[in-house]
């Protein structure tokens, strides 16, 4: 499997470079997150062996099961939490993750601020925006994003550095990428985490600084081999 994952990483990086060039951007202005959710630690290790270092996980518990041992072997590994964060997992998330991309409600923001104060560890945070206003999805509504950013940054003192979104499956993602870009512009934030296996090239055209790619690197979830 190691050779397959290495080849997939090379192919995805080539596509990122081409999309960045097409957008008049430097290839190194886009960070690739290899999304390892539901894939075993052995596959992450294959990606690490191929030279990749930045990963995304959806669940704190799954990350705890995989990443401490991997980080011992590869201390320069960088782990982003890209799934919903429960307040009872905040302490674990702050201890384990290098970036938390899913700050989406005041109660969570307050819990993160308390834990960062307690632990002295301050991983950069992104605010998740529910650009499609989907009731089943987490994320702050676009109309409330500016106020929430001010609340997190100014009142709570969280290290908010950008925004992330997951567009609705049945809508043109460019509309959502454009909306997220506009919110970052008017609020002065620098990071934009958007785009996955099916649409990351489009996200790069709209200014994505981080793209989250799982299937194109690790294969379908549960795929044997």
Secondary structure, DSSP 8 states (H G I E B T S, - for coil): -HHHHHHHHHHHHHHHHHHHHHTT--GGGSEEEEE-TTS-HHHHHHHHHTT--EEEES-HHHHHHHHHHHHHH-TT-EEEE-S---GGGHHHHHHH-SEEEEE-SHHHHHHHHHHHHHH----EEEEEEETT--TTS-SEEHHHHHHHHHIIIIIS---EEEEE----TTS-HHHHHHHHHHHHHHHT--EEE---TTTHHHHHHTT-SEEEE-HHHH-STT---
